[in-house]
Amino acid sequence: TDIQNAVTQNVVALLASSNNRMSSVIDACRSDVPKYTLGTLASGGCIDTIAAIQTGLLPIWGTEVCERKRALWRRLTRSPDLGDTFQVRWDDKPRPNVIWSGQPCMDYSLSGSRQGAQGDTGWMFQEQTEVLLRVHPDIFVLEMVANAVNINHGAEVNYVIDRMSSQYKMYHEVLRVSDYGDSSNRERLFIV
């Protein structure tokens, strides 16, 4: 929860700041000072990554399928984007201290298909456990739309928690992100 608070508060502060602030984020990625490292699955628009950088994490790789978002990742972090999370050969990739993942949520959303793992991208939420267990970071943060706990009676969420609890002490909670400084009033499921 402390990581989530710090990350959310830093995202809000960063979004409200100027381009000069963005330059400091990019400079932080280029620093030679040793830091805890970050890998990001499904990097998207890099908001989580910007917050992670502001909390002192050093991105070492990310994954994303959208070419524009991959270019944004590379420009911001100066680290490689490995492409599709589920096509990467993980055995020769560096092990980060932290993995942050925000897999697509449309199949779990109230405004989406509500098909969960049977939807077009919903399978990725469960399948990411294979990547996490193979890479085995010290900690991971999974973010998903809050409604995931209601889809298929929570079967996919329970699968992820059960699968990862063999190797990690698990915490999960639905949080209203505005309570942590986000300007939206959304609820999100966090699994740590």
C-alpha positions, 0 to 999 in steps of 0.5 A: 500500500505504501508503494501504491500511495507513493506511485499514485501521488507521484503520478498526479504531481507529475501530470500537473507539472511542466515539460521541464519536469519531464526532462528531469524524469528522463534524466533520472533514467540516465543517472549512474546512481544505483537504484532498484530496477523496474520491468513493466508489462504492458507499459501503455502510456507510461504513467505508471512508469513515470511514477515509478521513476519518481519513486526512485526505480530504474526501468530496465525493460518494458513490454508493449504491443502498440508501436507508438507506446513502445516508442514512448517507452524507449524515449522516456526510459532509454531502455528496451521495449521487448514487444509482446509480453507473451512472445519474449524469451525471458531466460536471457533478460535481466531480472528486475527488482520490481515488475509493474503490470497493467494488462488490458482490462476491457474484458473485466470492465463494466463498460467492456465485454465482461467475458474475463479470460474468455474475452479477446485480451482477458486471458492476459491477466491470468497468463502474466503469472507465467511471466512473473514466475519465470522472471521472479522479481522481488516484488510485483504490482498488478493493477486491474479494473475493480470489476474483475473481482465480480467477473466469473465470481472472481475466478480469474482474480483468485487464480492469479492470487492462488498461483502467485501465493506459491512463491510470494506473500500476497496482498490485494485490495480494491482502492478508490484512486482519488483517495490517493491523489488521482484526479479520477474517481475510479476504483482499481484492484491492486495485487501485490 
